[in-house]
Amino acid sequence: MDSLLTHELRVLACTPRTVAVDKPAGLLSVPGKGPYMADCAAARIRAMFPGASGPLVVHRLDMETSGVMVFALDADAQRALSRQFESREVDKRYQALVRGAVEGEAGVIELHQRLDVERRPLQILDDEHGKAATTRWRVLERLNGAEIPGAGAVGAVTRIDFEPLTGRTHQLRLAAAAAKERGGLGAPIIGDTLYGPERERATGAGRLMLHATLLCVQNPDDGRPLRFESAAPF
């Protein structure tokens, strides 16, 4: 495709009380501060479903991250879905393209992270005061001499499947970028202007190559599983 960046919000599936969408990279999940940051996935859902009541949001994706999100269409559904996220009953998967040839084929990353209050929203490792962040990962594909739209030639690239077992801010981005001796992959996600190489922080590289590919929740009506999927656009 010519561009990996589009702001179209695509509906994946609906039930009477929920809607799943494919959020594009570059679109906020919820409104930011100020009128120029009012456009977001939640506002678009509100406009698309004028009969929806109560709060819609049950989880978020970073603005730079694309992929599956689920919204509630009434207050009871919002409470039921929110409880599932809080109690870690939700199955989530992400795909990412990371810089370098990752060692090994699969593993678990266990870090402790916290907000860097002087450089918000940056997260940093802190074994003493940080919150536990646990992520399963496995290699899906290895590419050599890859050329990524918006990033150019980046050499060795590894496609990773991430399964976050906790829900910390920037958890996957930090897990990928953290040095191997600290327990991370030592391979930042391509396009990550916060945790990537200095040149990427200065200029950016297309988009963040991180996409939420799968989300499984329980239907707030009958408890049956609802499975939503979206293929990575990179």
C-alpha positions as CSV (number, residue, x, y, z in Angstrom):
1,M,0.0,0.0,0.0
2,D,1.2,3.6,-0.7
3,S,0.8,4.7,2.9
4,L,0.5,3.0,6.3
5,L,-1.2,6.0,7.8
6,T,-4.9,6.6,7.4
7,H,-7.5,8.0,9.8
8,E,-10.5,5.9,8.8
9,L,-12.2,4.2,11.7
10,R,-13.5,0.8,10.4
11,V,-16.2,-1.1,12.2
12,L,-15.3,-4.8,12.6
13,A,-18.4,-6.1,14.3
14,C,-21.4,-5.0,16.4
15,T,-23.7,-6.6,19.0
16,P,-26.7,-4.8,20.5
17,R,-24.5,-3.5,23.3
18,T,-20.9,-3.5,21.9
19,V,-19.0,-2.4,18.8
20,A,-15.5,-3.4,17.8
21,V,-13.4,-1.2,15.5
22,D,-10.1,-1.1,13.8
23,K,-8.5,2.1,15.0
24,P,-6.0,3.7,12.7
25,A,-2.6,4.9,13.8
26,G,-2.6,8.7,14.4
27,L,-6.1,8.8,15.8
28,L,-6.6,9.3,19.6
29,S,-8.7,6.7,21.5
30,V,-10.2,9.4,23.7
31,P,-10.2,13.2,23.5
32,G,-7.1,15.1,24.4
33,K,-6.9,18.6,25.9
34,G,-8.2,21.4,23.8
35,P,-10.6,21.5,20.8
36,Y,-7.9,20.6,18.3
37,M,-7.6,17.2,20.0
38,A,-11.4,16.5,20.1
39,D,-11.4,14.1,17.2
40,C,-10.9,10.5,18.5
41,A,-12.3,7.0,18.2
42,A,-14.7,7.5,21.1
43,A,-16.2,10.7,19.6
44,R,-16.6,9.0,16.2
45,I,-18.4,6.0,17.9
46,R,-20.7,8.5,19.7
47,A,-21.6,10.1,16.3
48,M,-22.0,6.7,14.6
49,F,-24.3,5.3,17.3
50,P,-26.4,8.3,18.5
51,G,-28.5,6.0,20.6
52,A,-25.5,4.9,22.8
53,S,-25.8,5.9,26.4
54,G,-23.4,6.3,29.3
55,P,-19.6,6.1,29.0
56,L,-18.4,4.2,25.9
57,V,-14.7,3.7,26.7
58,V,-13.4,0.5,28.4
59,H,-9.8,0.5,27.2
60,R,-7.4,2.6,25.1
61,L,-4.7,2.2,22.5
62,D,-1.9,4.7,22.2
63,M,-2.5,7.3,19.4
64,E,0.4,5.8,17.5
65,T,-0.9,2.2,17.8
66,S,-3.5,0.8,15.4
67,G,-5.8,-2.1,15.7
68,V,-8.7,-3.6,17.5
69,M,-10.7,-1.7,20.1
70,V,-14.0,-2.5,21.7
71,F,-16.6,0.1,22.9
72,A,-19.7,-0.3,25.0
73,L,-23.0,1.1,23.8
74,D,-24.6,1.5,27.3
75,A,-23.5,2.0,30.9
76,D,-24.1,-1.6,32.0
77,A,-22.1,-3.0,29.2
78,Q,-19.3,-0.5,29.9
79,R,-19.1,-1.6,33.5
80,A,-19.1,-5.3,32.5
81,L,-16.4,-4.9,29.9
82,S,-14.3,-2.6,32.2
83,R,-14.3,-5.3,34.9
84,Q,-13.0,-7.8,32.4
85,F,-10.1,-5.6,31.6
86,E,-9.4,-4.8,35.2
87,S,-9.4,-8.5,36.2
88,R,-7.3,-9.5,33.2
89,E,-9.9,-11.8,31.7
90,V,-9.3,-10.3,28.2
91,D,-7.1,-12.0,25.6
92,K,-5.1,-9.5,23.6
93,R,-2.5,-9.9,20.9
94,Y,-0.3,-7.4,19.0
95,Q,2.1,-7.6,16.1
96,A,5.2,-5.4,15.9
97,L,8.1,-5.0,13.6
98,V,11.2,-4.4,15.7
99,R,14.8,-3.4,14.7
100,G,17.4,-6.1,14.6
101,A,17.5,-9.9,14.8
102,V,15.9,-10.9,18.1
103,E,17.6,-13.7,19.9
104,G,15.5,-16.8,20.6
105,E,12.1,-17.7,19.3
106,A,9.8,-17.0,22.3
107,G,9.9,-16.0,25.9
108,V,8.4,-13.9,28.7
109,I,9.5,-10.3,29.5
110,E,9.1,-9.3,33.1
111,L,9.9,-5.7,33.9
112,H,9.0,-3.1,36.5
113,Q,8.2,0.3,35.0
114,R,6.9,3.7,36.1
115,L,6.2,7.1,34.6
116,D,9.1,9.5,34.2
117,V,7.4,12.5,35.8
118,E,9.8,15.0,34.2
119,R,9.4,13.5,30.7
120,R,5.7,12.5,30.4
121,P,4.5,10.2,29.0
122,L,7.8,8.4,28.9
123,Q,8.0,5.2,31.0
124,I,11.2,4.1,32.6
125,L,12.5,0.9,34.3
126,D,12.5,1.0,38.0
127,D,13.0,-2.3,39.9
128,E,12.3,-0.7,43.2
129,H,9.3,1.6,42.6
130,G,7.9,0.4,39.3
131,K,4.8,-1.7,38.7
132,A,5.2,-5.2,37.3
133,A,4.8,-5.5,33.5
134,T,4.7,-9.0,32.0
135,T,4.6,-9.8,28.3
136,R,4.7,-13.0,26.4
137,W,6.4,-12.9,23.0
138,R,7.2,-15.1,20.0
139,V,8.9,-14.6,16.7
140,L,6.6,-14.7,13.6
141,E,9.0,-13.8,10.9
142,R,12.6,-12.7,10.3
143,L,13.4,-10.3,7.5
144,N,16.8,-9.2,6.3
145,G,17.4,-5.9,4.4
146,A,13.8,-4.9,4.9
147,E,12.6,-1.6,3.5
148,I,9.7,-0.2,5.6
149,P,7.4,2.5,4.1
150,G,8.2,5.8,5.8
151,A,11.3,4.3,7.5
152,G,13.4,3.3,4.5
153,A,16.0,0.5,4.7
154,V,16.3,-0.7,8.2
155,G,18.4,-3.9,7.9
156,A,17.4,-6.9,10.0
157,V,13.8,-6.8,11.1
158,T,11.9,-9.3,13.3
159,R,8.1,-9.6,13.3
160,I,6.9,-10.3,16.9
161,D,3.6,-11.5,18.4
162,F,3.1,-9.8,21.8
163,E,0.7,-10.9,24.4
164,P,0.5,-8.4,27.3
165,L,-0.4,-10.1,30.6
166,T,-0.6,-6.7,32.3
167,G,-1.9,-3.4,31.0
168,R,0.8,-0.8,31.7
169,T,1.3,2.4,29.7
170,H,3.7,1.8,26.7
171,Q,4.3,-1.7,28.1
172,L,5.1,-3.3,24.7
173,R,7.1,-0.4,23.5
174,L,9.3,-0.5,26.6
175,A,9.5,-4.3,26.6
176,A,10.8,-4.2,23.0
177,A,13.3,-1.3,23.5
178,A,14.7,-2.3,27.0
179,A,18.2,-3.6,26.9
180,K,18.6,-7.4,26.9
181,E,20.6,-7.2,30.2
182,R,17.6,-5.5,31.8
183,G,15.2,-8.2,30.6
184,G,13.9,-6.6,27.4
185,L,14.3,-7.6,23.7
186,G,16.9,-4.9,23.0
187,A,15.0,-4.3,19.7
188,P,12.8,-1.1,19.6
189,I,9.7,-1.1,17.6
190,I,10.3,0.6,14.2
191,G,8.8,4.1,14.1
192,D,8.9,4.5,17.9
193,T,9.9,8.2,18.5
194,L,9.9,7.8,22.3
195,Y,11.9,4.6,22.8
196,G,13.6,4.1,19.4
197,P,17.1,5.2,18.2
198,E,18.1,8.9,18.5
199,R,17.6,9.5,14.8
200,E,14.1,8.1,15.0
201,R,13.3,10.4,17.9
202,A,14.5,13.4,16.0
203,T,12.8,12.7,12.6
204,G,10.2,10.0,13.1
205,A,9.9,7.1,10.7
206,G,6.5,6.8,9.1
207,R,4.3,5.2,11.8
208,L,4.8,3.1,14.9
209,M,4.8,-0.5,13.6
210,L,2.6,-1.8,16.4
211,H,-0.9,-3.2,15.7
212,A,-3.5,-4.8,18.0
213,T,-4.4,-7.9,16.0
214,L,-6.8,-9.7,18.3
215,L,-9.1,-9.0,21.2
216,C,-11.3,-11.5,23.0
217,V,-13.9,-10.4,25.6
218,Q,-17.0,-11.9,27.1
219,N,-20.4,-10.8,25.7
220,P,-22.0,-8.6,28.5
221,D,-25.3,-10.2,27.6
222,D,-24.6,-13.9,27.9
223,G,-21.0,-14.4,28.8
224,R,-20.1,-16.0,25.5
225,P,-16.7,-15.1,23.9
226,L,-16.6,-12.3,21.4
227,R,-13.5,-12.5,19.2
228,F,-12.4,-9.5,17.1
229,E,-9.4,-9.6,14.7
230,S,-7.6,-7.2,12.4
231,A,-4.5,-8.1,10.3
232,A,-1.5,-5.9,10.7
233,P,-1.3,-3.4,7.8
234,F,2.5,-3.7,7.6
